[in-house]
Amino acid sequence: MTNYPPASAGVPALEMTGVAVGSMRDPDTLVAEEINWTVNPGDYWLVAGLHGSGKSDFLMLAGGLMAPRRGQYRFFGEEMPIFEEARLKQRLRLGLVFDGGQLFNQLTIADNIALPLRYHRNLSRAGAAAAVGELLECTELIPWAEYAPGALGRSWQKRAGLARALALKPEVLLVDNPLAGLDPRHVHWWLDFLDQLSQGHSLMEGRPVTLVVTAADFRPWKGRARQFAVLGNRGFIVLGAWAQLEAASEELVQELLTERTRTE
């Protein structure tokens, strides 16, 4: 059983107040301003936006890889980003799945997944083998365990990135655009697997994971995600549940609900 630092009752998992998000490619460019947003433990958020709206930048900030240009961002009550060694245990309560996986091609799929366990838990390859095996099995990656990432298609690379992010059993999981470029079989797998994580998967010892996922289309997430927001035009609109999303009058929201929406 993973032991997490105690959290005060009622403390949000993520809380942004007046946050401005910069671009990772161009620090002088703002992709969104005045974000006021709260994610409570157990939430399942879908943040949608068109191509180029800054979804990845937004998630990189939420993942603690860059600081807000303005405003305050707290993770379980602590100021983010967290880089200090003394606060590492708090930081590791959060997992991040990059669009495309962002794997190390010089390592096998199994060794990529083992990295967090070997680095943060000081485990040997053999010592991490049981946990890695369980992650490979749950993500259907066992046949490709000893392959280099470059030998696999994008859909399987994404699953390997997910498995690596789950290795330390995070309380909060951020997932960047998981459905982009996938065929229907892989799309359904992701939707079902994220549902299981949200409700309490055996990998997480039955503990529900708080989820924040980005996408370019709201429609696949109906009946899946429970809270919705939209990112675009340098703004961030909190919509609420699906009924509030459908009732929203904003043109961008309606565009993300139509058949014309293109997958990134």
C-alpha positions in Angstrom: 0.0 0.0 0.0 1.3 3.4 -1.0 1.5 5.9 1.9 0.6 9.5 0.9 1.1 12.7 2.9 -2.0 13.5 4.9 -4.4 16.0 3.2 -6.6 18.3 5.2 -10.3 17.7 4.8 -11.9 19.8 2.1 -8.6 20.8 0.5 -8.9 20.8 -3.3 -6.6 18.6 -5.3 -5.9 21.4 -7.8 -6.7 25.0 -7.3 -6.0 27.9 -9.7 -6.7 31.5 -8.9 -6.2 34.2 -11.5 -3.7 32.0 -13.3 -2.1 33.0 -16.7 -0.6 30.2 -18.7 2.4 30.8 -21.0 3.5 28.9 -24.0 6.3 26.4 -23.5 7.7 27.2 -27.0 7.4 31.0 -26.5 7.4 32.2 -22.9 6.3 35.7 -24.0 3.0 34.3 -25.4 0.0 33.7 -23.2 -2.4 30.9 -24.1 -4.9 31.6 -21.3 -5.5 34.2 -18.6 -7.6 34.6 -15.5 -8.1 30.9 -14.9 -10.2 30.3 -11.7 -10.7 26.6 -11.4 -11.0 24.0 -8.6 -10.5 20.2 -9.0 -11.7 18.3 -5.9 -10.5 14.8 -5.0 -12.5 12.3 -7.0 -13.4 14.6 -9.9 -13.1 13.6 -13.5 -12.6 16.7 -15.7 -12.5 16.9 -19.5 -10.9 20.1 -20.8 -11.6 20.6 -24.5 -10.1 23.0 -27.0 -9.4 23.3 -30.7 -5.9 22.6 -32.2 -3.5 25.3 -31.1 -5.6 26.4 -28.1 -2.9 25.6 -25.6 -4.2 22.4 -24.1 -0.7 20.9 -23.7 0.7 24.1 -22.3 -2.2 24.2 -19.8 -1.5 20.6 -18.8 2.2 21.2 -18.5 1.5 24.0 -16.0 -1.0 21.8 -14.1 1.6 19.0 -14.0 4.1 21.4 -12.4 6.5 21.6 -15.3 6.2 25.4 -15.6 5.1 28.1 -13.3 2.1 30.4 -13.9 2.9 33.7 -15.6 0.5 35.3 -13.1 -1.8 34.1 -10.3 -1.5 31.2 -7.9 -1.7 27.4 -8.4 -1.9 25.0 -5.5 -1.7 21.2 -5.4 -3.3 19.8 -2.3 -2.8 23.2 -0.7 0.9 23.6 -1.6 2.3 26.1 -4.1 3.2 24.7 -7.5 5.5 24.1 -9.2 7.3 21.8 -6.8 11.0 21.2 -7.6 12.5 21.0 -4.1 13.8 17.6 -3.0 12.2 18.0 0.5 8.8 18.3 -1.2 9.2 15.5 -3.7 6.8 13.2 -1.9 4.0 15.7 -2.4 4.9 16.2 -6.1 4.7 12.5 -6.7 1.1 12.4 -5.8 0.5 13.7 -9.3 1.1 11.7 -12.6 1.3 13.1 -16.1 0.7 11.3 -19.4 2.2 13.2 -22.3 0.6 13.3 -25.8 2.5 10.6 -27.7 4.0 9.0 -24.5 7.4 10.8 -24.6 9.3 7.6 -24.1 13.0 7.0 -24.2 13.8 5.1 -27.4 17.1 3.7 -26.1 15.1 1.8 -23.5 12.6 -1.1 -23.9 8.9 -0.5 -23.2 9.4 -2.4 -19.9 12.4 -0.3 -18.9 10.5 2.9 -19.7 7.7 1.8 -17.4 10.2 0.8 -14.7 11.9 4.2 -14.7 9.9 5.9 -11.9 10.2 2.8 -9.7 13.9 2.5 -10.2 14.6 6.2 -9.8 12.1 7.2 -7.0 11.9 3.8 -5.2 15.5 2.8 -5.7 14.5 -0.6 -7.1 16.6 -2.8 -9.2 15.2 -4.1 -12.6 14.4 -7.4 -10.9 12.9 -5.6 -7.9 10.5 -3.6 -10.2 9.6 -6.6 -12.3 6.4 -7.6 -10.6 4.9 -4.1 -10.6 6.0 -3.6 -14.2 4.5 -6.9 -15.2 1.1 -5.9 -13.7 1.2 -2.6 -15.6 2.1 -4.3 -18.8 -0.7 -6.7 -18.4 -3.3 -4.1 -17.6 -2.3 -2.0 -20.6 -2.1 -5.1 -22.9 1.6 -4.4 -23.6 3.1 -7.7 -22.6 3.8 -8.8 -26.2 5.9 -5.6 -26.7 7.6 -5.4 -23.4 11.1 -5.9 -24.8 10.6 -3.7 -27.9 12.0 -0.2 -28.3 9.2 2.4 -28.4 10.1 3.3 -32.0 9.1 -0.2 -33.1 5.5 0.4 -31.9 2.7 2.5 -33.3 1.6 5.7 -31.6 -1.4 4.0 -30.0 0.8 1.6 -28.1 3.3 4.3 -27.2 0.5 6.2 -25.6 -0.4 3.2 -23.5 3.2 2.8 -22.4 3.2 6.4 -21.3 0.1 5.8 -19.3 1.6 2.7 -17.6 4.7 4.7 -16.7 2.6 7.5 -15.2 0.7 4.9 -13.1 3.8 3.2 -11.7 4.0 5.3 -8.6 0.2 5.1 -8.0 -0.6 8.8 -8.2 -3.7 10.3 -6.6 -4.2 12.7 -9.5 -3.6 11.8 -13.1 -3.3 14.4 -16.0 -3.7 13.0 -19.5 -2.9 15.0 -22.6 -5.2 14.3 -25.6 -5.3 10.5 -25.3 -7.7 9.9 -28.1 -5.9 11.9 -30.8 -5.0 9.7 -33.9 -6.5 6.5 -32.5 -8.7 3.9 -34.2 -12.0 3.0 -32.6 -10.7 0.0 -30.8 -8.0 2.0 -29.0 -10.5 4.9 -28.3 -12.9 2.5 -26.5 -10.0 1.0 -24.6 -8.9 4.4 -23.3 -12.4 5.5 -22.4 -13.1 2.3 -20.5 -9.7 2.2 -18.7 -10.0 5.8 -17.6 -13.5 5.0 -16.3 -12.0 2.2 -14.2 -9.3 4.5 -12.8 -11.9 7.0 -11.9 -14.0 4.4 -10.1 -11.1 2.5 -8.5 -8.9 0.2 -10.5 -7.0 -2.8 -9.0 -3.7 -1.1 -10.1 -4.5 1.7 -7.6 -5.6 -0.8 -4.9 -9.2 0.2 -5.6 -8.6 3.9 -4.8 -10.3 6.2 -7.2 -8.0 8.5 -9.1 -8.7 12.1 -9.7 -8.6 12.8 -13.5 -8.0 15.8 -15.7 -8.0 14.9 -19.4 -7.7 17.2 -22.5 -9.3 16.6 -25.8 -10.3 18.2 -29.1 -13.9 16.9 -29.1 -16.5 16.7 -26.2 -18.6 14.0 -27.8 -16.7 10.8 -26.9 -16.7 11.8 -23.2 -20.4 12.0 -22.7 -21.3 9.6 -19.9 -17.6 9.3 -19.1 -16.1 12.5 -17.7 -18.2 14.2 -15.0 -17.1 17.8 -15.2 -16.3 19.8 -18.4 -14.4 23.0 -19.3 -13.3 24.6 -22.5 -10.0 26.3 -23.4 -9.7 28.8 -26.2 -9.3 32.4 -27.3 -7.0 32.9 -24.3 -9.8 32.0 -21.9 -10.9 29.1 -19.8 -14.6 28.5 -19.2 -15.8 26.2 -16.5 -19.0 24.5 -17.8 -19.8 22.0 -15.1 -21.7 18.7 -15.9 -22.8 17.6 -19.3 -26.2 19.3 -19.0 -24.5 22.6 -18.5 -22.2 21.9 -21.4 -25.1 21.3 -23.8 -26.9 24.4 -22.6 -23.9 26.6 -23.0 -24.3 29.4 -25.7 -20.6 30.0 -26.4 -19.8 29.4 -30.1 -16.6 27.5 -29.2 -18.4 25.1 -27.0 -20.9 24.3 -29.7 -18.1 23.9 -32.3 -16.5 21.3 -30.0 -19.9 19.4 -29.9 -20.4 19.2 -33.7 -19.5 16.6 -36.3 -17.2 19.2 -37.9 -14.7 19.0 -35.0 -11.4 17.5 -36.3 -9.2 15.3 -34.2 -5.8 16.7 -33.6 
